[in-house]
Amino acid sequence: MTRRTASFLAALAAALVVPAAAGAARFAVGLEVGADPGRVLAAVERATGARVESLAPLPALVVETGAAARLRSVAGVRYVERLRSRPLAYVPNDPLFPRQWYLSRVNAFAAWTERPPLAGVRVAVIDSGVDLGHPDLRDRVARARSFVGGGPGDAQGHGTIVAGIIAAEADNATGIAGLAPSAELLVAKVVDRTGSISVEAEVRAIRWAVAEGARVINMSLGGLRDPVRPASDTYSQLEADAVAYAVSKGVLVVAAVGNGDEAPRQPWPYASYPAALPHVVGVSAVTRGGAAPRYSNRDEVYNDLAAPGERIVSTFPRALTARRAGCVEQGYTPCATAAYRGTEGTSFAAPQVAAAAATLLGTLPTLRAEQVAALLERSAADAAPSTGCRACRVGRDAHTGWGTLDVASALAALETSLPPADAYEPNDGADPRGYRLYGRWSKRVVRATVDYWDDQDDVYPVYLRAGQRLDASLDGPTETNPSLVLWRPGVSSVTGVAEARRRLDFSARPGWREHVGGRAVADGWYAVQVRLGSEGAGAYRLTVVRSG
């Protein structure tokens, strides 16, 4: 544990309890069912020599004493609990903070009584640029670059809103407070003058962000995904390769699942790209009342998490708000152009998750990207009819994924057992550039993870000479039903039905233990695939034996 981490955890503990002074302290004394309150009160007074107060009709008493040990032996006492104080959560002094309702909804600062010391975390905003001179952002930008010509300034507003949600300076008595106090922005402008985003510009921006040390990339953008009508689908192998490259460098990629007004109809049942790519945290929107709005795309697999997506108060380019000279909140969305005055969409939900990721990394910099994703997703507040989402079912669903972002819960999870790490990602396809099992060995044991919603496939290329035999055994994840495949050389897709003829062996027995084996008929790169094709997640052990 780093010194910074220890300091944060101490601050977190202080936010929950404040030790009482030495000597006498106040205690709550709970009464057993059926106990006579008057008799217990008199017995407690005799035992402590102190005045006792009844909390009737609650079955409890309150006493201030330095002899708490005597209380436990009093007949009729169910529990003795030391009473402690809880301080208020951290509240920035930014004047628009009271209007940032979404901060309290996601418990952005609920774990703190004051801003803790956090390690700096570079967060890339791949968007329409940023108002670099904005008083709430100018000290938060580490680097900025345009990939569509001109400078990285924002002439449209979208990118400045996103940047403010993440990193607007808190406690500077100006404007708003961003969710991530330690975020250092990498601004990558990819939106051209027409409002279009080319895949090439996006890919170049991803490559640049990785080179500049990004730990988190936020992409509040997307292309239509339509598995039913392939002609409408905008999948790009180049984009997928760029995201995989970022993942291989330890970067967490966060993306909006998309808005239905950009699809043939709304609600649209599929997340956009790049949210619908492996390892990307796809973020949908919820309303102030907790519902899943019609504009927020649904997806059973790629919608991982939700965050507030309406009436988001954030920063806005000052050159654009100046057109409404009579508006008081210059430089902020209440004075935005008509297109952004309502400030709604999954575009503005995603940066809240990116900011939460930065806070986790700032607290514990040794976290891997997949651990951050798991912490955010599994600590989310479940969205259900009882919380305002009538269309949501209890547990994970297509409307909100694992539920609504809860930053305080994610931070608290750092004190429990961390999610398992997987050092071999990305290894999702048959590309031999993935993690290869090579060298002189007869047995290898790999411990890794799979996740139906984020990482369905793990593939391990193995070089075999003609006549060599390979046997692979899978153990885990427990309580799931994975499959194991041994592929011949030359397979182009480990998920395509047309490639099934290239299987050398296949195992999909009930339970989480599988075995495949076979003998090489020619020299080449064979591949062992672990696949989780049904709901579940967790760690597994893969044992590969090569002989002959």
Residue pairs with C-beta under 8 A, 6 or more apart in sequence:
1 9
2 119
2 364
2 365
2 366
4 117
4 118
4 119
4 362
4 363
4 365
5 363
5 364
5 365
7 116
7 117
8 116
8 117
8 118
8 363
9 414
9 415
11 112
11 113
11 114
11 116
12 111
12 112
12 116
12 411
12 412
12 415
14 87
14 113
15 86
15 87
15 89
15 111
15 112
15 113
16 86
17 84
17 85
17 86
18 84
18 85
18 86
18 87
19 84
20 26
20 82
20 83
20 84
23 66
24 64
24 65
24 66
25 64
25 65
25 66
25 68
25 82
25 83
26 62
26 63
26 64
26 82
26 83
27 62
27 63
27 64
27 65
27 68
27 71
27 80
27 81
27 82
27 83
28 55
28 60
28 61
28 62
28 79
28 80
28 81
28 82
28 83
29 40
29 44
29 52
29 60
29 61
29 62
29 63
29 71
29 74
29 77
29 79
29 80
30 59
30 60
30 77
30 78
30 79
30 80
30 81
31 37
31 40
31 59
31 60
31 61
31 76
31 77
31 78
32 76
32 77
32 78
33 59
33 78
35 59
35 75
35 76
35 77
35 78
36 76
37 54
37 56
37 59
37 61
39 76
40 61
40 74
40 75
40 76
40 77
41 52
41 54
41 61
43 74
43 75
43 76
44 52
44 61
44 63
44 71
44 74
44 77
45 51
45 52
45 63
47 67
47 70
47 71
47 73
47 74
48 63
48 65
48 67
48 70
48 71
49 65
49 67
50 63
50 64
50 65
51 63
52 61
52 62
52 63
53 61
53 62
53 63
54 61
55 61
55 62
59 78
62 83
63 71
65 71
68 80
68 82
71 77
71 80
72 80
87 113
88 113
89 109
89 110
89 111
89 112
89 113
90 109
90 112
90 113
90 114
90 115
91 97
91 109
92 109
92 170
92 171
92 177
93 171
93 172
93 173
94 168
94 170
94 171
94 172
94 173
94 174
94 175
94 176
94 177
95 173
95 174
95 175
96 175
96 176
96 313
96 329
96 332
97 103
97 176
97 177
99 313
99 334
100 176
100 177
100 313
101 288
101 308
101 311
102 307
102 308
102 312
102 352
103 109
103 177
103 179
104 110
105 288
105 308
105 404
106 179
106 307
106 308
106 352
106 356
106 404
106 405
106 406
106 407
107 406
107 407
107 408
107 409
108 179
108 352
108 355
108 356
108 407
109 407
110 407
110 408
111 407
111 408
111 411
111 412
115 170
115 171
115 181
116 363
118 181
118 182
118 359
118 362
118 363
119 182
119 361
119 362
119 363
119 365
120 182
120 183
120 184
120 362
121 180
121 182
121 183
121 184
121 215
121 216
121 358
121 361
121 362
121 365
122 142
122 183
122 184
122 185
122 186
122 212
122 213
122 214
122 215
122 216
123 166
123 167
123 180
123 183
123 184
123 185
123 186
123 214
123 215
123 216
123 217
123 218
123 354
123 355
123 358
124 185
124 186
124 187
124 188
124 205
124 206
124 209
124 212
124 214
124 216
124 217
124 218
125 159
125 162
125 163
125 166
125 185
125 186
125 187
125 188
125 218
125 351
126 188
126 190
126 202
126 205
126 206
126 209
126 217
126 218
126 219
126 221
127 158
127 159
127 162
127 163
127 187
127 188
127 189
127 190
127 191
127 218
127 219
127 220
127 221
128 154
128 155
128 156
128 157
128 158
128 159
128 160
128 189
128 190
128 191
129 144
129 146
129 151
129 152
129 153
129 154
129 155
129 156
129 159
129 160
129 187
129 189
129 191
130 137
130 141
130 144
130 152
130 153
130 154
130 159
130 160
130 163
130 185
130 187
131 137
131 153
131 154
131 160
131 315
131 316
131 317
131 318
131 319
131 331
132 138
132 141
132 144
132 152
132 153
132 187
133 318
134 160
134 164
134 315
134 317
134 318
134 331
135 169
135 172
135 174
135 175
135 331
136 164
136 168
136 169
136 172
136 174
136 175
136 176
136 178
136 315
136 331
137 160
137 163
137 164
137 167
137 168
137 169
137 185
137 315
139 169
140 163
140 167
140 168
140 169
140 178
140 183
140 184
140 185
141 184
141 185
141 187
142 184
142 185
142 186
142 212
143 186
143 187
143 212
144 152
144 185
144 186
144 187
144 188
144 189
145 152
145 187
145 188
145 189
145 205
145 208
146 152
146 189
147 188
147 189
147 190
147 201
147 202
147 204
147 205
147 208
148 189
148 190
148 191
148 192
148 193
148 198
148 201
149 192
150 189
151 189
152 187
152 188
152 189
153 189
153 317
154 160
154 189
154 317
155 193
155 317
155 319
155 320
156 191
156 195
156 317
157 316
157 317
157 320
157 336
157 337
157 339
157 340
158 191
158 220
158 340
158 347
159 187
159 189
159 191
160 314
160 315
160 316
160 317
161 312
161 314
161 315
161 316
161 333
161 336
161 340
161 343
161 347
161 348
162 218
162 220
162 314
162 347
162 348
162 350
162 351
163 185
163 187
163 315
163 351
164 175
164 176
164 178
164 314
164 315
164 316
165 178
165 179
165 312
165 314
165 348
165 351
165 352
165 355
166 178
166 179
166 180
166 183
166 185
166 218
166 351
166 354
166 355
166 358
167 178
167 180
167 183
167 184
167 185
167 355
168 175
168 176
168 177
168 178
168 314
168 315
169 177
169 178
170 177
170 178
170 181
171 177
175 315
175 329
175 331
175 332
176 313
176 314
176 315
176 332
178 355
179 351
179 352
179 355
179 356
179 359
179 407
180 354
180 355
180 356
180 358
180 359
180 362
181 359
181 362
182 358
182 359
182 362
183 355
183 358
183 362
186 208
186 209
186 212
186 213
186 214
188 205
188 208
188 209
189 205
190 197
190 198
190 201
190 202
190 205
190 221
191 197
191 221
192 198
192 201
197 221
199 223
199 236
199 238
199 239
200 238
202 219
202 221
202 239
202 242
203 238
203 239
203 241
203 242
206 217
206 242
206 243
206 245
206 246
207 242
207 245
209 217
209 246
209 251
210 245
210 246
210 249
210 251
214 246
214 251
215 250
215 251
215 252
215 357
215 358
215 361
215 369
216 251
216 252
216 253
216 254
216 354
216 357
216 358
216 361
217 246
217 251
217 252
217 253
217 254
217 354
218 254
218 255
218 350
218 351
218 354
219 253
219 254
219 255
219 256
219 274
219 350
220 255
220 256
220 346
220 347
220 348
220 350
220 351
221 255
221 256
221 347
222 255
222 256
222 257
222 258
222 262
222 271
222 272
222 273
222 274
222 275
223 234
223 235
223 236
223 239
223 272
223 273
224 232
224 233
224 234
224 258
224 262
224 263
224 272
224 273
225 233
225 234
225 235
225 258
225 270
225 271
225 272
225 273
225 276
226 232
226 233
226 263
226 264
226 270
227 233
227 270
232 264
234 273
235 273
236 273
239 273
239 274
239 277
240 274
240 277
243 253
243 274
243 277
243 279
243 280
244 278
244 279
244 426
244 428
246 253
247 253
247 278
247 279
247 369
247 425
247 426
248 425
248 426
250 368
250 369
251 369
252 281
252 357
252 369
252 372
252 373
253 274
253 277
253 279
253 280
253 281
254 280
254 281
254 283
254 350
254 351
254 353
254 354
254 357
255 272
255 274
255 275
255 280
255 281
255 282
255 283
255 350
256 272
256 275
256 282
256 283
256 345
256 346
256 347
256 349
256 350
257 271
257 272
257 275
257 276
257 282
257 283
257 284
257 296
257 297
257 299
257 302
257 303
257 346
258 268
258 271
258 272
258 275
258 297
258 346
259 266
259 295
259 296
259 297
259 345
259 346
259 347
260 266
260 267
260 268
260 294
260 295
260 296
260 297
261 295
262 272
263 270
263 297
266 294
266 295
267 292
267 294
267 295
267 296
267 297
267 298
268 297
268 298
269 297
269 298
269 299
269 398
270 276
270 297
270 298
270 299
270 302
271 282
271 297
271 298
271 299
271 302
271 303
272 297
274 280
275 281
275 282
275 283
275 299
275 302
275 303
276 282
276 299
276 301
276 302
277 302
278 426
278 428
278 454
278 455
278 456
278 457
279 369
279 370
279 373
279 425
279 426
279 428
279 454
279 455
280 302
281 304
281 305
281 353
281 357
281 373
281 376
281 377
281 454
282 299
282 302
282 303
282 304
282 305
282 401
283 304
283 305
283 306
283 307
283 346
283 349
283 350
283 352
283 353
284 292
284 296
284 297
284 298
284 303
284 305
284 306
284 309
284 346
284 349
284 399
284 400
284 401
285 292
285 293
285 295
285 296
285 306
285 307
285 308
285 309
285 310
285 344
285 345
285 346
285 348
285 349
286 292
286 293
286 296
286 306
286 307
286 308
286 309
286 349
286 383
286 388
286 389
286 400
286 404
287 293
287 308
287 309
287 310
287 388
288 308
288 310
288 311
289 388
290 383
290 387
290 388
290 389
290 404
291 388
291 389
291 390
291 391
292 298
292 306
292 383
292 389
292 391
292 392
292 399
292 400
293 309
293 310
293 344
295 344
295 345
295 346
296 306
296 309
296 346
296 349
296 399
297 303
297 346
298 398
298 399
299 398
300 397
300 398
301 452
301 453
302 453
303 398
303 399
303 400
303 401
304 373
304 377
304 401
304 402
304 453
304 454
305 353
305 376
305 377
305 380
305 400
305 401
305 402
305 403
305 404
305 405
306 349
306 380
306 383
306 399
306 400
306 401
306 403
306 404
306 405
307 349
307 350
307 352
307 353
307 404
307 405
308 348
308 349
308 352
308 404
309 344
309 345
309 346
309 348
309 349
310 342
310 343
310 344
311 342
311 343
311 344
312 333
312 343
312 344
312 348
313 332
313 333
313 334
313 343
314 332
314 333
314 343
314 348
315 331
315 332
315 333
316 331
316 332
316 333
316 335
316 336
316 340
317 331
318 330
318 331
320 336
320 337
321 327
321 329
321 330
321 331
321 332
321 335
321 336
322 330
323 337
324 335
327 334
327 335
328 334
328 335
329 335
333 340
333 341
333 343
334 341
336 343
352 405
353 376
353 405
356 376
356 405
356 407
356 410
357 372
357 373
357 376
359 407
359 411
360 367
360 372
360 375
360 376
360 410
360 411
360 414
361 367
361 372
363 411
363 414
364 414
367 375
367 418
368 421
368 422
368 423
370 419
370 421
370 422
370 425
370 449
370 454
370 455
371 418
371 419
371 420
371 421
373 454
374 419
374 451
375 410
375 413
375 414
375 418
375 419
376 405
376 410
377 401
377 402
378 402
378 413
378 419
379 406
379 409
379 410
379 412
379 413
380 401
380 402
380 403
380 404
380 405
380 406
380 409
381 387
381 403
381 404
381 405
381 406
381 409
382 394
382 395
382 402
382 403
383 389
383 392
383 397
383 399
383 400
383 403
383 404
384 392
384 393
384 394
385 392
387 404
389 399
389 400
391 399
392 399
392 400
396 402
396 403
396 453
396 535
401 453
420 449
420 538
420 539
421 449
422 448
422 449
422 455
423 448
424 434
424 435
424 446
424 448
424 458
424 460
425 455
426 434
427 434
427 435
427 458
427 459
427 460
428 434
428 455
428 456
428 457
428 458
428 459
429 457
429 459
429 493
429 494
430 459
430 461
430 487
430 491
430 492
430 493
430 494
430 527
432 461
432 525
434 459
434 460
434 461
435 460
435 461
436 460
436 461
436 462
436 463
436 525
437 444
437 446
437 460
437 461
437 462
437 528
437 544
438 462
438 463
441 546
442 545
442 546
442 547
443 543
443 544
443 545
443 546
444 543
444 544
444 546
445 541
445 542
445 543
445 544
446 460
446 541
446 542
446 543
446 544
447 539
447 540
447 541
447 542
448 458
448 530
448 539
448 540
448 542
449 455
449 477
449 537
449 538
449 539
449 540
450 456
450 457
450 458
450 477
450 482
450 530
450 531
450 532
450 537
450 538
450 540
451 532
451 537
451 538
452 532
452 533
452 534
452 535
452 536
452 537
453 535
453 537
454 537
456 531
456 532
456 533
457 494
457 495
457 529
457 530
457 531
457 532
458 529
458 530
458 531
459 494
459 527
459 528
459 529
459 530
460 527
460 528
460 529
460 542
460 544
461 525
461 526
461 527
462 470
462 525
462 526
462 527
462 528
462 544
462 546
463 523
463 524
463 525
463 526
464 470
464 520
464 523
464 524
464 526
464 546
465 520
465 523
466 520
466 521
466 522
466 523
467 519
467 520
467 548
468 519
468 520
468 546
468 547
468 548
469 517
469 518
469 519
469 520
469 546
469 547
469 548
470 486
470 517
470 518
470 519
470 520
470 526
470 528
470 544
470 545
470 546
470 547
471 515
471 516
471 517
471 544
471 545
471 547
472 484
472 486
472 515
472 516
472 517
472 528
472 542
472 543
472 544
472 545
473 513
473 514
473 515
473 542
473 543
474 482
474 484
474 507
474 512
474 513
474 514
474 515
474 530
474 540
474 541
474 542
475 512
475 513
475 540
475 541
475 542
475 543
476 482
476 512
476 538
476 539
476 540
476 541
477 512
477 532
477 536
477 537
477 538
477 539
477 540
478 512
478 538
479 512
479 536
479 538
480 512
480 532
480 534
480 536
480 537
480 538
481 508
481 510
481 511
481 512
481 532
481 533
481 534
481 536
482 512
482 514
482 530
482 531
482 532
482 533
482 540
483 506
483 507
483 508
483 514
483 530
483 531
483 533
484 506
484 507
484 508
484 514
484 515
484 516
484 528
484 529
484 530
484 531
485 494
485 503
485 505
485 506
485 507
485 516
485 528
485 529
485 531
486 503
486 504
486 505
486 506
486 516
486 517
486 518
486 526
486 527
486 528
486 529
487 494
487 502
487 503
487 504
487 526
487 527
487 528
487 529
488 502
488 503
488 504
488 521
488 524
488 526
489 522
489 524
489 525
489 526
490 502
490 524
491 499
491 502
491 527
492 499
493 499
494 527
494 529
494 531
504 516
504 518
504 526
505 516
505 517
505 518
506 516
507 514
507 515
507 516
508 514
512 540
516 528
519 548
520 526
528 542
528 544
530 540
530 542
